[in-house]
């Protein structure tokens, strides 16, 4: 998977799904912290640009594979896929490297931060490819939840602000003695010299892809 310009930090993921469109468990979520499907069948490259799928090694319960992209901390950073012109998924034969299918998805008007780019699905014992282009607002959390994965440490959930210190009570002024004026000594204006020296100093300080996690 790729993009024609890359000012965003993208994460790629694959979800191995049953016929109900859900994972069997968290082990069916392939991403940067879990780059291989349990038992084999799906392998994510270290740069996140490629998934290698061995259909013969997939568990029989897996009938669909969703290929997705998310913008890391997109919500918190005010980013979305509208900042890219398009993303592209290309299907190749693992041995010959020959291209099988290419899907360019225009993203110029998309406000979402998570995207199901394409999916592979099994029908009549044959695996087929389908372009999707379904977006999710909220990043990885809503996307993973859609497929049945709960994200404990969602990078798009802002940390709660630190507790504010309690305000000090204002002392009551009732029944307080009135302070008496303090005598002062007056001097003539000739005996006082004022020095107004001082100055102010102000200092003025003055795409290729960004790496996929």
N, C-alpha and C positions, 0 to 999 in steps of 0.2 A: 504494500500500500504506500502511496506517496501523494505529494502535493506540488503544484507548480511554483508556489512561494511558501515560505515557512517561517513567519514571525512568531508562531505560537509553540508552546511545549506540548506535544501530542503524546498520548499513551495509546497503544494498540492492545486489544484484548480479543480473545475468542471464547465463546460460550458453547460447550458441547451439550446439546439439548435432546430430550426425549421427544416422543410424538406429541406430548402435551405442550411443548415449547418451553419447558423448564429444565433446569439442571437437576441431576440426581442428588448433588451435594456440592459443597464449596470446591471439591477437588475437580469439578468440571469447568471451573473458571481458570482460563489460561491467560496469564498477564505477566508483568515484569517481575513480580515476586514469586511467581509459580509458572515458569516458562514451559512446562511440559504437562500434558494430560496424564493423570494417574493411570498407569497401565500402558501408556504409549498411544500413538495415533496422531497427536498434535504436538508440534514443537515450535515455539516462538524463538526467533533469532534474537541475539543480544541487543541489536539496535532497534528492534521492534518493527522493522520494515517488512518482515517476511514471516509467514507461517508455512511450515512443511507438514502436510497431512498425508498419512498413510491409511487409506480407507480400509485396507485389510486388517489393520491392527486396532481399529476402533471397536469398542464394546458394541455388542448387538443392540443394546438399548438406545444407543445414540442414533438419531435419525436426522439431526439437523445441526449445523455449525454456523453460528452468527459471528461475523467479523466486524469489529467495532473500533471506533476511535473516540477518545475523550480529550478535552483540553485540560491539562493539569491545573487545578485551582482556577479554572476559567471564571466561575462565578465570583470568587473573591477578588480576582484581578480585573473584572469588568470586560472579559474577552468572550468572543463567540466565533463560530465558524464563518460568520459574515466577513471576517478579516482575511479569509482566503478566497481566491477565485474558484478553486475546485480541488477536490481530492480524487484520487484514482486508485482503483483496485485492479490488479492484473493477475489473471490465472494462467499458470504455466505448468507444463509437464515436468515433474521433478527430475526425470532422467535425461530427457532430450533438451530441456529448457525451452521447448517450442511454446509460443504463446497460444493459449486456447481461447481466452476471452478477456476483454478490457472494458471497464466501466468507469468513465469520467463523470463525476457528480458535481454539478455546479452548486456552490455553497454561498454565493455572494449575498443572498438575502436571508440567510439562516441565523436566527438569534440563539439557537441551541448551543450547548457545550458538550453534548454527547451525541454520537451518530452510529446507527447500524448501517454500515456501508453496503454489505452484501451478505448472502448466506448460501451455504451448500446444503442440499437436502436430498434425502434418499426416497426414491419412488420406484416401485416395481424392481427392487434390487439394483437400481442404477442411481449413481450420484449425479445431481444436476446443480447448476449454478444459477443464482437469481440475484439481480441488483435490487437493493431495497431503498436506501436513502431516508430512513426514518430517524428523526431527531428527537432528543430529550432535553428539556430544560432542567438544570440542576446538576449536570455532570455525572460522575461515575455512580453515585448513590442511587438515583432513580433508574439509571440504565441497568445496573446489576439487580436491583429489586424486581424489575420487570421480568428477569429471567430466573428469579428465585434465589439470588445470592444476597446475603445481608453484609453490608460493609460496616465494620466496626470503626475504622479510622478513615472516614471519608475526607479526602484532601480539600473538598469544597465546602465543608462545614466550618464556619468561622469559630474561632475559640471564644469562649465567653469573656467579656471584659473583666478585669480585676475588680474586686470589691472596693467601693469607695470608703474612705475613712469617715467615721461618724462625725457629724458636725458638733462643734463645741457649744455647750449651752451659753446663751447670752446672760451675763449676770444682771440681776434685777437692780434697778437704780432707786427703787422705793426705799424710803427711810434711811438713805445714805446722807452723811454729813456734807454740807456744802463747803467745798474748799475755800479757804480765805486767800485773798490776793497777796502775792509776795511783793514786798517793796523792791523797787529797782532804782539804780542810780543813773541819772541822765548825764550825758556828755554832749559837748558842743560838736557840731558837724565838722569843725576843723580838725578835731582830734581823731577822726576815722578816715582811713584810706581803703579804698576798694580796688582789688585787683581782679580784673575780668579776663585774665589770660586763660587759654584752653583751646582745644581743637577737637574736631571729630574726625574719626578715621573709619571709612567703610570699605570693606573688601568685597569685590565682585568675583565670584568664581564662575569663573566661567564654568537578496536574501536566499539565498540558499536555505536549506532546512536547518532549524534548530534541532538539536538531538532529541529523538523520541526515546522516552525512558524504556 
